[in-house]
Amino acid sequence: ELAPLDMDRIVTEALVRLDRRLLSQAEIIVPDTWPQQARGYKTWVEEVWVNYISNAIKYGGQPPRVELGYKIDESEIKFWVRDNGRGLAQEEQDKLFAEFTRLHQVRVQGHGLGLSIVQRIVGKLGGQVGVESTLGQGSLFYFTLRKGD
């Protein structure tokens, strides 16, 4: 059952879970307030944030600058993480959420499952995931969650 989410607390806990060495390299910008209408499952949404934020740091510019935010629509809230990395070509964007896909081999370890897991989680919560990116201008990774009453 989907419940109202305390997104401020969820993002804070996601940041606590990240490797301190990773976080110390980056500038993280978080909104002063988060919307209170999002509905979901706390543990799953925290996992989405951990994945998106860690990817933004790993693949971001030097030094990484990571901005978190949201946009409220009529029936859903779009949450996002913007990085200052190199950006992604359309053919790279098309492959991102597939299992075992890693576009950049340099300085990053992992199995390429993170974004496919994010897609599965958000899908089970009734939302969508996606990326908006332009080469040379960084990327914005987002997920949507339903709004409650």
ChimeraX commands (.cxc) that place a marker at each C-alpha (Angstrom):
marker #1 position 0.00,0.00,0.00 radius 0.5
marker #1 position 1.36,3.38,-1.01 radius 0.5
marker #1 position 1.83,5.86,1.83 radius 0.5
marker #1 position 2.61,9.60,2.03 radius 0.5
marker #1 position 6.37,10.17,1.87 radius 0.5
marker #1 position 8.56,12.47,3.95 radius 0.5
marker #1 position 10.90,13.21,1.05 radius 0.5
marker #1 position 13.19,15.43,3.14 radius 0.5
marker #1 position 13.90,12.52,5.48 radius 0.5
marker #1 position 14.22,10.01,2.63 radius 0.5
marker #1 position 16.78,12.15,0.77 radius 0.5
marker #1 position 18.71,12.76,4.00 radius 0.5
marker #1 position 18.85,9.02,4.68 radius 0.5
marker #1 position 19.90,8.35,1.07 radius 0.5
marker #1 position 22.79,10.79,1.46 radius 0.5
marker #1 position 23.84,9.12,4.73 radius 0.5
marker #1 position 24.01,5.77,2.91 radius 0.5
marker #1 position 26.42,7.07,0.27 radius 0.5
marker #1 position 30.15,6.61,0.64 radius 0.5
marker #1 position 31.63,9.61,2.48 radius 0.5
marker #1 position 34.60,9.74,0.13 radius 0.5
marker #1 position 32.20,9.92,-2.80 radius 0.5
marker #1 position 30.13,12.67,-1.16 radius 0.5
marker #1 position 33.19,14.69,-0.13 radius 0.5
marker #1 position 34.11,15.11,-3.81 radius 0.5
marker #1 position 30.79,16.68,-4.76 radius 0.5
marker #1 position 28.70,19.76,-4.28 radius 0.5
marker #1 position 25.16,18.58,-3.49 radius 0.5
marker #1 position 22.32,21.09,-3.83 radius 0.5
marker #1 position 19.01,20.15,-2.22 radius 0.5
marker #1 position 15.75,22.17,-2.16 radius 0.5
marker #1 position 14.85,23.96,1.08 radius 0.5
marker #1 position 11.51,22.13,1.12 radius 0.5
marker #1 position 10.05,19.04,-0.51 radius 0.5
marker #1 position 6.43,18.44,-1.50 radius 0.5
marker #1 position 4.41,16.42,0.98 radius 0.5
marker #1 position 1.91,14.91,-1.49 radius 0.5
marker #1 position 4.08,12.15,-3.00 radius 0.5
marker #1 position 2.98,8.59,-2.33 radius 0.5
marker #1 position 5.14,5.50,-2.41 radius 0.5
marker #1 position 7.12,3.08,-0.32 radius 0.5
marker #1 position 9.91,4.77,1.69 radius 0.5
marker #1 position 12.58,2.08,1.36 radius 0.5
marker #1 position 12.14,1.76,-2.39 radius 0.5
marker #1 position 12.19,5.52,-3.00 radius 0.5
marker #1 position 15.33,5.86,-0.89 radius 0.5
marker #1 position 16.99,3.26,-3.12 radius 0.5
marker #1 position 16.09,5.31,-6.21 radius 0.5
marker #1 position 17.69,8.43,-4.71 radius 0.5
marker #1 position 20.84,6.53,-3.69 radius 0.5
marker #1 position 21.25,5.21,-7.22 radius 0.5
marker #1 position 20.60,8.51,-8.99 radius 0.5
marker #1 position 22.79,10.57,-6.65 radius 0.5
marker #1 position 25.72,8.14,-6.68 radius 0.5
marker #1 position 25.59,7.98,-10.50 radius 0.5
marker #1 position 25.49,11.78,-10.72 radius 0.5
marker #1 position 28.63,11.99,-8.59 radius 0.5
marker #1 position 30.46,9.17,-10.39 radius 0.5
marker #1 position 29.63,10.40,-13.89 radius 0.5
marker #1 position 29.50,14.12,-13.12 radius 0.5
marker #1 position 32.02,16.77,-13.94 radius 0.5
marker #1 position 35.21,17.47,-12.05 radius 0.5
marker #1 position 34.33,18.41,-9.39 radius 0.5
marker #1 position 30.84,16.91,-9.49 radius 0.5
marker #1 position 27.94,19.30,-8.97 radius 0.5
marker #1 position 24.68,17.51,-8.21 radius 0.5
marker #1 position 21.35,19.30,-7.93 radius 0.5
marker #1 position 18.16,17.64,-6.66 radius 0.5
marker #1 position 14.70,19.00,-7.29 radius 0.5
marker #1 position 11.09,18.40,-8.21 radius 0.5
marker #1 position 8.19,19.66,-10.29 radius 0.5
marker #1 position 4.55,19.18,-9.29 radius 0.5
marker #1 position 1.97,18.36,-11.97 radius 0.5
marker #1 position -1.75,17.68,-11.64 radius 0.5
marker #1 position -1.54,13.98,-10.81 radius 0.5
marker #1 position 2.15,13.34,-10.12 radius 0.5
marker #1 position 5.42,14.78,-8.90 radius 0.5
marker #1 position 8.56,14.59,-11.00 radius 0.5
marker #1 position 11.69,14.28,-8.85 radius 0.5
marker #1 position 15.07,14.77,-10.48 radius 0.5
marker #1 position 18.84,14.75,-10.13 radius 0.5
marker #1 position 20.88,17.00,-12.44 radius 0.5
marker #1 position 24.63,16.50,-12.93 radius 0.5
marker #1 position 27.35,18.53,-14.61 radius 0.5
marker #1 position 28.82,15.60,-16.55 radius 0.5
marker #1 position 29.53,15.36,-20.26 radius 0.5
marker #1 position 25.91,14.68,-21.18 radius 0.5
marker #1 position 24.59,11.78,-23.22 radius 0.5
marker #1 position 23.92,11.29,-26.91 radius 0.5
marker #1 position 20.43,10.05,-27.83 radius 0.5
marker #1 position 21.68,6.53,-28.64 radius 0.5
marker #1 position 23.23,6.35,-25.13 radius 0.5
marker #1 position 20.01,7.58,-23.54 radius 0.5
marker #1 position 18.05,4.85,-25.33 radius 0.5
marker #1 position 20.17,2.12,-23.64 radius 0.5
marker #1 position 20.41,3.52,-20.12 radius 0.5
marker #1 position 17.68,1.64,-18.29 radius 0.5
marker #1 position 18.55,-1.80,-19.74 radius 0.5
marker #1 position 20.16,-4.40,-17.46 radius 0.5
marker #1 position 23.96,-4.72,-17.49 radius 0.5
marker #1 position 24.42,-1.44,-19.35 radius 0.5
marker #1 position 27.37,0.75,-18.40 radius 0.5
marker #1 position 28.17,3.50,-20.84 radius 0.5
marker #1 position 31.35,4.79,-19.23 radius 0.5
marker #1 position 34.01,2.30,-18.18 radius 0.5
marker #1 position 36.48,4.82,-16.77 radius 0.5
marker #1 position 36.66,5.44,-12.96 radius 0.5
marker #1 position 33.43,3.58,-12.20 radius 0.5
marker #1 position 32.89,0.14,-10.75 radius 0.5
marker #1 position 29.60,-1.71,-10.84 radius 0.5
marker #1 position 27.50,-4.23,-12.71 radius 0.5
marker #1 position 25.22,-1.92,-14.68 radius 0.5
marker #1 position 22.06,-2.98,-12.85 radius 0.5
marker #1 position 21.28,0.22,-10.94 radius 0.5
marker #1 position 19.11,2.03,-13.46 radius 0.5
marker #1 position 17.22,-1.11,-14.45 radius 0.5
marker #1 position 16.42,-1.66,-10.75 radius 0.5
marker #1 position 15.32,1.97,-10.45 radius 0.5
marker #1 position 13.01,1.49,-13.43 radius 0.5
marker #1 position 11.48,-1.63,-11.87 radius 0.5
marker #1 position 10.96,0.06,-8.49 radius 0.5
marker #1 position 9.36,3.18,-9.91 radius 0.5
marker #1 position 7.19,1.11,-12.24 radius 0.5
marker #1 position 5.84,-0.86,-9.28 radius 0.5
marker #1 position 4.99,2.45,-7.62 radius 0.5
marker #1 position 3.01,3.49,-10.70 radius 0.5
marker #1 position 5.56,6.05,-11.92 radius 0.5
marker #1 position 8.01,6.50,-14.75 radius 0.5
marker #1 position 11.75,7.08,-15.09 radius 0.5
marker #1 position 13.71,8.91,-17.72 radius 0.5
marker #1 position 16.64,11.08,-18.68 radius 0.5
marker #1 position 16.99,14.45,-20.37 radius 0.5
marker #1 position 20.47,15.18,-21.64 radius 0.5
marker #1 position 22.44,17.15,-24.16 radius 0.5
marker #1 position 26.08,16.46,-24.96 radius 0.5
marker #1 position 28.30,18.95,-23.18 radius 0.5
marker #1 position 25.54,20.08,-20.81 radius 0.5
marker #1 position 25.12,17.29,-18.26 radius 0.5
marker #1 position 22.10,15.10,-17.62 radius 0.5
marker #1 position 18.88,15.20,-15.65 radius 0.5
marker #1 position 17.59,11.83,-14.41 radius 0.5
marker #1 position 14.02,11.80,-13.13 radius 0.5
marker #1 position 11.32,9.61,-11.65 radius 0.5
marker #1 position 7.65,10.34,-11.08 radius 0.5
marker #1 position 5.42,9.39,-8.19 radius 0.5
marker #1 position 1.67,9.72,-7.81 radius 0.5
marker #1 position 0.24,12.51,-5.72 radius 0.5
marker #1 position -2.01,11.78,-2.79 radius 0.5
marker #1 position -5.01,13.81,-1.70 radius 0.5
marker link #1:1,2 radius 0.2
marker link #1:2,3 radius 0.2
marker link #1:3,4 radius 0.2
marker link #1:4,5 radius 0.2
marker link #1:5,6 radius 0.2
marker link #1:6,7 radius 0.2
marker link #1:7,8 radius 0.2
marker link #1:8,9 radius 0.2
marker link #1:9,10 radius 0.2
marker link #1:10,11 radius 0.2
marker link #1:11,12 radius 0.2
marker link #1:12,13 radius 0.2
marker link #1:13,14 radius 0.2
marker link #1:14,15 radius 0.2
marker link #1:15,16 radius 0.2
marker link #1:16,17 radius 0.2
marker link #1:17,18 radius 0.2
marker link #1:18,19 radius 0.2
marker link #1:19,20 radius 0.2
marker link #1:20,21 radius 0.2
marker link #1:21,22 radius 0.2
marker link #1:22,23 radius 0.2
marker link #1:23,24 radius 0.2
marker link #1:24,25 radius 0.2
marker link #1:25,26 radius 0.2
marker link #1:26,27 radius 0.2
marker link #1:27,28 radius 0.2
marker link #1:28,29 radius 0.2
marker link #1:29,30 radius 0.2
marker link #1:30,31 radius 0.2
marker link #1:31,32 radius 0.2
marker link #1:32,33 radius 0.2
marker link #1:33,34 radius 0.2
marker link #1:34,35 radius 0.2
marker link #1:35,36 radius 0.2
marker link #1:36,37 radius 0.2
marker link #1:37,38 radius 0.2
marker link #1:38,39 radius 0.2
marker link #1:39,40 radius 0.2
marker link #1:40,41 radius 0.2
marker link #1:41,42 radius 0.2
marker link #1:42,43 radius 0.2
marker link #1:43,44 radius 0.2
marker link #1:44,45 radius 0.2
marker link #1:45,46 radius 0.2
marker link #1:46,47 radius 0.2
marker link #1:47,48 radius 0.2
marker link #1:48,49 radius 0.2
marker link #1:49,50 radius 0.2
marker link #1:50,51 radius 0.2
marker link #1:51,52 radius 0.2
marker link #1:52,53 radius 0.2
marker link #1:53,54 radius 0.2
marker link #1:54,55 radius 0.2
marker link #1:55,56 radius 0.2
marker link #1:56,57 radius 0.2
marker link #1:57,58 radius 0.2
marker link #1:58,59 radius 0.2
marker link #1:59,60 radius 0.2
marker link #1:60,61 radius 0.2
marker link #1:61,62 radius 0.2
marker link #1:62,63 radius 0.2
marker link #1:63,64 radius 0.2
marker link #1:64,65 radius 0.2
marker link #1:65,66 radius 0.2
marker link #1:66,67 radius 0.2
marker link #1:67,68 radius 0.2
marker link #1:68,69 radius 0.2
marker link #1:69,70 radius 0.2
marker link #1:70,71 radius 0.2
marker link #1:71,72 radius 0.2
marker link #1:72,73 radius 0.2
marker link #1:73,74 radius 0.2
marker link #1:74,75 radius 0.2
marker link #1:75,76 radius 0.2
marker link #1:76,77 radius 0.2
marker link #1:77,78 radius 0.2
marker link #1:78,79 radius 0.2
marker link #1:79,80 radius 0.2
marker link #1:80,81 radius 0.2
marker link #1:81,82 radius 0.2
marker link #1:82,83 radius 0.2
marker link #1:83,84 radius 0.2
marker link #1:84,85 radius 0.2
marker link #1:85,86 radius 0.2
marker link #1:86,87 radius 0.2
marker link #1:87,88 radius 0.2
marker link #1:88,89 radius 0.2
marker link #1:89,90 radius 0.2
marker link #1:90,91 radius 0.2
marker link #1:91,92 radius 0.2
marker link #1:92,93 radius 0.2
marker link #1:93,94 radius 0.2
marker link #1:94,95 radius 0.2
marker link #1:95,96 radius 0.2
marker link #1:96,97 radius 0.2
marker link #1:97,98 radius 0.2
marker link #1:98,99 radius 0.2
marker link #1:99,100 radius 0.2
marker link #1:100,101 radius 0.2
marker link #1:101,102 radius 0.2
marker link #1:102,103 radius 0.2
marker link #1:103,104 radius 0.2
marker link #1:104,105 radius 0.2
marker link #1:105,106 radius 0.2
marker link #1:106,107 radius 0.2
marker link #1:107,108 radius 0.2
marker link #1:108,109 radius 0.2
marker link #1:109,110 radius 0.2
marker link #1:110,111 radius 0.2
marker link #1:111,112 radius 0.2
marker link #1:112,113 radius 0.2
marker link #1:113,114 radius 0.2
marker link #1:114,115 radius 0.2
marker link #1:115,116 radius 0.2
marker link #1:116,117 radius 0.2
marker link #1:117,118 radius 0.2
marker link #1:118,119 radius 0.2
marker link #1:119,120 radius 0.2
marker link #1:120,121 radius 0.2
marker link #1:121,122 radius 0.2
marker link #1:122,123 radius 0.2
marker link #1:123,124 radius 0.2
marker link #1:124,125 radius 0.2
marker link #1:125,126 radius 0.2
marker link #1:126,127 radius 0.2
marker link #1:127,128 radius 0.2
marker link #1:128,129 radius 0.2
marker link #1:129,130 radius 0.2
marker link #1:130,131 radius 0.2
marker link #1:131,132 radius 0.2
marker link #1:132,133 radius 0.2
marker link #1:133,134 radius 0.2
marker link #1:134,135 radius 0.2
marker link #1:135,136 radius 0.2
marker link #1:136,137 radius 0.2
marker link #1:137,138 radius 0.2
marker link #1:138,139 radius 0.2
marker link #1:139,140 radius 0.2
marker link #1:140,141 radius 0.2
marker link #1:141,142 radius 0.2
marker link #1:142,143 radius 0.2
marker link #1:143,144 radius 0.2
marker link #1:144,145 radius 0.2
marker link #1:145,146 radius 0.2
marker link #1:146,147 radius 0.2
marker link #1:147,148 radius 0.2
marker link #1:148,149 radius 0.2
view
